[in-house]
Structures are given as C-alpha cells and as structure tokens.
Amino acid sequence: RRRSFSFLSMFLAACVLALAAVALAGPYTPDTTWPTSIPKGASQFTAMALDTTSEEGLVYVAQRSTAYPQPILAFSKEGNFKFAWGNTTISRAGTSWGVHGMTFQAVGDGSLWITDVGDYTVKQFTLSGKLLRTFGTSGRPGSGLAPLQFGSVADADGVDTMFVSDGDGGVNNRIVALDSATGRVVFHVGGSNPGNTTQSFRSPHSIAYFPSTGLVFVADRGNNRTVAFAGDSGAYVGEWTCMRPGTPWGLRVMDDVTLLFQADGGSQSISIFNLIDVTNTTLGDCSIVEVVKVDRAVCNTPHELTLDPERGELYVACVGTPNSNIMRFVRECDETHTTRCRPRTVAPRRHPRA
C-alpha cells in the first residue's frame, strides 16, 4: 500500500508540473511599445542576450549592417537605446559585421559570448564591450582542436562549460564543448562532414543548455531536427522532429518552467516545447505547447532569441530584409495566467527609427 501511494503521489505531482509548464507557456503577443526606437542604419539583427545579473537588466542586440558604426547595441527593458560597441573587436567584411550568435553568461559580473563568423572565433566580452578572451584561431578557418579552429561558428550557450555550435555552412558540422574558465576543449560531437546519425549534424545552427538536466539541445537545421546530448560527455540522448515541416534555427531554454523556445525563420514562428518529461538520460515525447506567429511585415525571418525568466518575456531578432527588426513578446494575464504576465493596455503601433 505504501509503495502504491508513493507511486500515485509521484504521478500526480508530475501531472501538476506538466500542467504548470503548459499554463506558463502563453499566450504570447507582440509588445508594440518595445523598442521605443532603433538607431538609424542598424539592420540584419542576428541575436539577442539579456543581462540577468544586474538590476538594470539591459538587452543586448547583435546587428550586421555596417550602415551603423557598431555591431552590438544595448537597450533598456523599457526599450530605450543606451549605447553601442564592438567596431574594433568584431570582424567586418564589406557591408557586414561578423556577428552571428550571442549568449549571456551569468558568472561573476556577467559577460557576453559572441560568435564572430568573419573571424572564425568565439569572443568573450564584458557588458561594456571590453574583449576578455578569444577562442579559436583568428582569421584561419579549420577543424583543428589543438590549436583550436572553428569554421562558420554560429552560436554558444552554457555556464561552466560553453557549448559552441560550429556549422552555419563552412568547413565543420560539429559541437565543441569548452571549459569556460580555461578554454580547454572538453569534448566535441560531430566533425567536418555533414551527417544525420546520432553523432553527426548538418548545419548545427544554434544551441541551448538546459541546466536542470545537464542536457544540451542542438538546432540541427540541415536535418530538420532538434538533437539532445549529455552536457558532461556528448552522449546522444534523443531527438525531436515534431516541428516539421518547420525547421529549428534558434534555441533557448527557460529552465525553471521547463520550456524550450525555438525560432524558425522559414515558417515565421516561435515554437515552445514542453520539457517536463526530459531527464538527464531521456528526452520524452516531442510536445509543442504553443506556436507564436511572427508577422513578416514587421519582423522578417526570426533568427535567434533570448528570454527573460523573471518576467516571462520573449525577445526575437529577425535577420531578413526588408523588415529586419527586433521584437518583444509578452504574456497577457487572465484567469489562468497570473504570473510572469501583464495586461496589454497600449494600442498596437510600429516603432519609429531614430
């Protein structure tokens, strides 16, 4: 009887958590008041990252167009442009800055890890733009691990271990795990040649770390699947394909509500996956709890995203032109959704460019 009761209690608890995760997933609607303006010339937005360690909590944006003199922009949570940096430390080729992916690392005072596809490197910066370290061999693409080389390096995410997706085209189709304190290569998954096995990828475009389980999710864009592997070993855990015919482009995890957010530039949407059944060894069923549509006339080609775990907000960077843009999506409070949400009281409008 005691064993049956224990099993029943665990089952009911799991059901409650599953329902909570679904309830926290939405509904998401565009916040048309954010940002208040975008600097003239900034365009082709590739990535966003949120400072979660300071009270100010700035939102950082990566943009490619050299029509604006800096590749990294900072905005307040109210949507006001604050400052920009990066023109002396991020590569430039013709009319494009080399920025692609960006993530915030919540260690110490916090830092930004930025993938520089034009320089074939991953770079760590302070939040004010001081270059701290460069990983990879500057200006030299390749597949070497000692010395470390990258190809078309796409994205990074992690904490003590930084997981780098090296495969937006270029010479590699792999994930490289780096000790974020020393830069030592811990392991790698995949290689130069593309594939669709449990240990290979075809254009791994983005990556997301799930701290609660230690798993790492890979947006294996060329194979139209999301792959999960163990963050301590690189062992394959499973893959999801229920987003098809959609395609994974950008990934981030909202850990404490067990949700995975996937940007899909092809279908103009953000899919939200339930992670409640995911463990460190099993992936569980592929379950999409909400699909957020992104209007192409406002934000063309969602590329990467970031999340505000405290306020439940979703930020999206759209790289396509015309209508390259950055957007914030918020959850509207109602009888069911009462946390991490807010009333939407402002009529829709398109923000001006400064």
C-alpha positions, 0 to 999 in steps of 0.5 A: 500500500505504501509503495502504491501511494508513493507511486500515485503521489509521484504521478500526480505531482508530475501531472501538476508540473506538466500542467504548470509548464503548459499554463506558463507557456502563453499566450504570447503577443507582440509588445508594440511599445518595445523598442521605443526606437532603433538607431538609424542604419542598424539592420540584419539583427542576428541575436539577442542576450539579456543581462540577468545579473544586474538590476538594470537588466539591459538587452543586448542586440547583435546587428550586421549592417555596417550602415551603423558604426557598431555591431552590438547595441544595448537597450533598456527593458523599457526599450530605450537605446543606451549605447553601442560597441564592438567596431574594433573587436568584431570582424567586418567584411564589406557591408557586414559585421561578423556577428552571428550568435550571442549568449549571456553568461551569468558568472561573476559580473556577467559577460557576453559570448559572441560568435564572430563568423568573419573571424572564425572565433568565439569572443568573450566580452564584458557588458561594456564591450571590453574583449576578455578572451578569444577562442579559436584561431583568428582569421584561419578557418579549420577543424583543428582542436589543438590549436583550436579552429572553428569554421562558420561558428554560429552560436554558444550557450552554457555556464561552466562549460560553453557549448559552441555550435560550429556549422552555419555552412563552412568547413565543420558540422560539429559541437565543441564543448569548452571549459569556460574558465580555461578554454580547454576543449572538453569534448566535441560531437560531430566533425567536418562532414555533414551527417544525420546519425546520432553523432553527426549534424548538418548545419548545427545552427544554434544551441541551448543548455538546459541546466536542470538536466545537464542536457544540451539541445542542438538546432540541427537545421540541415536535418530538420531536427532538434538533437539532445546530448549529455552536457558532461560527455556528448552522449546522444540522448534523443531527438525531436522532429515534431516541428516539421515541416518547420525547421529549428534555427534558434534555441533557448531554454527557460529552465525553471518552467521547463520550456524550450523556445525555438525560432524558425525563420522559414515558417515565421514562428516561435515554437515552445516545447514542453520539457517536463518529461526530459531527464538527464538520460531521456528526452520524452515525447516531442510536445509543442505547447504553443506556436507564436506567429511572427508577422513578416511585415514587421519582423522578417525571418526570426533568427535567434532569441533570448528570454527573460525568466523573471518576467516571462518575456520573449525577445526575437531578432529577425535577420531578413530584409526588408523588415529586419527588426527586433521584437518583444513578446509578452504574456497577457494575464487572465484567469489562468495566467497570473504570473510572469504576465501583464495586461496589454493596455497600449494600442498596437503601433510600429516603432519609429527609427531614430 
